[in-house]
């Protein structure tokens, strides 16, 4: 139970909100008093807790007298939260890559100590992806999988970047 609460807290829920949501998954729907009992949350805290869960999309409220609360299925919640997180991470990565790529050309070319064929190929691909003006390469022997990786990276370059 504690691990579920911690997972829900990672989604931005408070401890009471996490406990209320867990209680709601047992009840499916109910009134505030029932949810407070099932969740072991003080009645004085349950109304605000449920209001916040509604705002965050974890439950819905039917405006009857008394109010009735309905749980949003966990599979729907987790799918939406995963999608939001992935979009946020991809956006951050794009912005950081842009900053990095804009500034990398302004520093002196670094010297790298790279171990393993996979890391060598990954560094080549990284350099190719940063190219904006042209690419000049001399290729002697190829490592296993290097040719395919280079061709794929070349195809993903923006139009107009000459390759020699």
C-alpha positions in Angstrom: 0.0 0.0 0.0 2.8 2.4 0.9 4.5 1.9 -2.5 1.2 2.8 -4.3 0.9 6.0 -2.2 4.5 6.9 -3.1 3.8 6.3 -6.8 0.7 8.5 -6.6 2.7 11.2 -4.8 5.1 11.2 -7.8 2.1 12.2 -9.9 1.7 15.3 -7.6 -0.9 14.0 -5.2 -0.7 14.7 -1.5 -0.7 11.8 0.9 -4.4 12.4 1.7 -5.2 12.6 -2.0 -3.4 9.3 -2.7 -5.2 7.6 0.2 -8.5 8.9 -1.0 -7.9 7.7 -4.6 -6.9 4.3 -3.3 -10.1 4.2 -1.2 -12.1 5.3 -4.2 -10.8 2.5 -6.3 -12.3 0.1 -3.7 -15.6 1.9 -3.7 -15.8 3.0 -7.4 -18.2 5.7 -6.4 -19.6 7.0 -3.1 -20.4 9.9 -0.9 -17.7 11.9 1.0 -18.5 10.3 4.3 -18.1 6.7 2.8 -14.8 7.7 1.1 -13.4 9.2 4.3 -14.1 6.0 6.2 -12.7 3.8 3.4 -9.6 6.0 3.1 -9.0 6.6 6.8 -9.0 10.4 6.2 -10.6 12.8 8.7 -14.0 14.0 7.6 -12.8 17.6 8.1 -10.2 17.0 5.3 -12.1 14.8 2.9 -14.1 17.5 1.0 -11.0 19.6 0.1 -9.1 16.4 -0.8 -11.9 15.2 -3.1 -12.1 18.7 -4.7 -8.4 18.6 -5.4 -8.6 15.0 -6.9 -11.4 16.3 -9.2 -9.2 19.2 -10.3 -6.3 16.8 -11.0 -8.6 14.5 -13.0 -8.5 11.5 -10.7 -12.2 11.5 -9.9 -15.4 13.1 -11.2 -18.1 14.7 -9.2 -21.9 14.3 -9.8 -23.5 17.4 -8.5 -26.4 15.9 -6.7 -27.5 16.3 -3.0 -25.3 15.0 -1.4 -22.4 15.1 -3.9 -21.4 11.8 -5.4 -17.8 11.0 -6.3 -16.7 8.6 -9.1 -13.2 7.2 -9.6 -11.5 7.5 -12.9 -10.0 4.1 -13.8 -6.4 3.7 -12.8 -5.4 2.5 -16.3 -6.7 5.8 -17.8 -4.9 7.9 -15.1 -1.6 6.1 -15.6 -1.8 6.2 -19.4 -2.5 10.0 -19.4 0.2 10.7 -16.8 2.8 8.6 -18.7 1.9 10.4 -22.0 2.3 13.8 -20.2 5.6 12.8 -18.7 7.0 11.5 -22.0 5.9 14.8 -23.8 7.5 16.9 -21.1 10.8 14.9 -21.2 10.9 15.0 -25.0 10.3 18.7 -25.0 13.0 19.3 -22.5 15.4 17.1 -24.4 14.8 19.0 -27.6 15.4 22.4 -25.9 18.6 21.2 -24.2 19.9 19.6 -27.4 19.3 22.9 -29.2 21.2 24.8 -26.6 24.0 22.2 -26.6 24.2 22.1 -30.4 24.2 26.0 -30.7 27.1 26.2 -28.2 29.2 23.1 -29.1 30.6 24.8 -32.2 32.0 27.7 -30.2 34.4 25.6 -28.1 37.7 24.0 -29.2 37.3 20.5 -30.6 37.5 18.1 -27.7 39.6 15.0 -27.5 37.6 11.9 -26.4 38.8 8.6 -25.0 36.1 6.2 -26.2 36.0 2.6 -25.4 33.9 0.0 -27.2 32.7 0.0 -30.8 29.2 0.9 -29.8 30.4 4.1 -28.1 32.5 5.0 -31.1 29.5 4.6 -33.4 27.3 6.6 -31.0 29.8 9.5 -30.9 29.9 9.5 -34.7 26.1 9.6 -34.9 26.0 12.5 -32.4 28.6 14.5 -34.4 26.7 13.9 -37.7 23.4 14.9 -36.1 24.9 18.2 -35.1 26.2 19.0 -38.6 24.5 22.1 -40.1 26.9 23.2 -42.9 28.7 20.2 -44.2 30.2 16.8 -43.4 33.6 15.6 -44.7 34.6 12.0 -43.8 37.3 9.6 -44.7 36.4 6.1 -43.9 38.9 3.3 -43.8 37.6 0.1 -42.1 34.1 0.0 -40.7 33.1 -1.5 -37.3 30.3 -4.0 -37.2 27.0 -2.1 -37.7 28.8 1.2 -38.4 27.9 1.4 -42.1 24.1 1.0 -41.4 24.2 3.5 -38.5 26.0 6.1 -40.6 23.6 5.7 -43.6 20.6 6.1 -41.3 22.2 9.2 -39.6 22.9 10.7 -43.1 19.3 10.2 -44.2 18.0 12.0 -41.1 20.1 15.1 -41.8 18.3 18.3 -42.9 18.3 18.9 -46.6 21.1 20.9 -47.9 23.9 19.5 -45.7 26.5 18.3 -48.2 28.3 15.0 -47.5 31.8 14.3 -48.9 
